[in-house]
Amino acid sequence: MIGSILGTGLVNGLQLLQTGGSGGGGGAFAVVGLLFIVVPLLFALVTIAGMWKVFTKAGQPGWAAIIPLYNVYVLVTEVAGRDLLWVILSIVVPLALVVPLIDVAKAFGKGTGYGVGLWLLGPIFFPLLGFGSARYQGAPR
C-alpha cells in the first residue's frame, strides 16, 4: 500500500517534470522531498537490519539494535567485551566508539580496518557483517 502510494507520487512528480505541469515546479519539489524521506529511511532500515543480525549472531536479542543507548550498551559490553566505562565514553565522545567497534570486528574474525569501517560507514559494514559469512568467535579479550 505504502509502496504503491510512494510509487504513484514519484511517477506523478516525474510526469509533472516532463510536461512542465501547471504546478510551476511543484513536481520537482515533490520528487526531491520524497527522496529526502525515502533515501534516509532506506539507509536506516538497512543499518538496523544489519545490526539486528550482528546482535543475533553474537547471541544477543536482535531487538536490542533498535533501542537507543541500550544498543550501544549491548554492542560495547556484550559483543565487544568492554566495560561500562567504554559505554559512557562511546556515548559522550562518539570518536571513542571506534575502539569497541574494532573489538566487534575482531570478535567476528575481521581486522582493524573493518572496525574503522563499522564506525565510518556503518550502513554498509553492519549489513555486510550481519548478513555475511562471518561467525561470532567471542569477545577478543
Secondary structure as the mmCIF struct_conf table of DSSP 4:
data_model
#
loop_
_struct_conf.conf_type_id
_struct_conf.id
_struct_conf.beg_label_comp_id
_struct_conf.beg_label_asym_id
_struct_conf.beg_label_seq_id
_struct_conf.end_label_comp_id
_struct_conf.end_label_asym_id
_struct_conf.end_label_seq_id
HELX_RH_AL_P HELX_RH_AL_P1 ILE A 2 THR A 19
TURN_TY1_P TURN_TY1_P1 GLY A 20 GLY A 20
TURN_TY1_P TURN_TY1_P2 SER A 22 GLY A 23
BEND BEND1 GLY A 24 GLY A 25
HELX_RH_AL_P HELX_RH_AL_P2 GLY A 26 LYS A 57
TURN_TY1_P TURN_TY1_P3 ALA A 58 GLY A 59
BEND BEND2 GLN A 60 GLN A 60
HELX_RH_3T_P HELX_RH_3T_P1 GLY A 62 ILE A 66
BEND BEND3 ILE A 67 ILE A 67
TURN_TY1_P TURN_TY1_P4 PRO A 68 LEU A 69
HELX_RH_AL_P HELX_RH_AL_P3 TYR A 70 TYR A 73
HELX_RH_PI_P HELX_RH_PI_P1 VAL A 74 VAL A 79
BEND BEND4 ALA A 80 ALA A 80
HELX_RH_AL_P HELX_RH_AL_P4 LEU A 84 VAL A 92
HELX_RH_3T_P HELX_RH_3T_P2 PRO A 94 LEU A 97
HELX_RH_AL_P HELX_RH_AL_P5 VAL A 98 ALA A 107
TURN_TY1_P TURN_TY1_P5 PHE A 108 GLY A 109
HELX_RH_AL_P HELX_RH_AL_P6 THR A 112 LEU A 120
HELX_RH_AL_P HELX_RH_AL_P7 GLY A 122 PHE A 131
BEND BEND5 GLY A 132 SER A 133
#
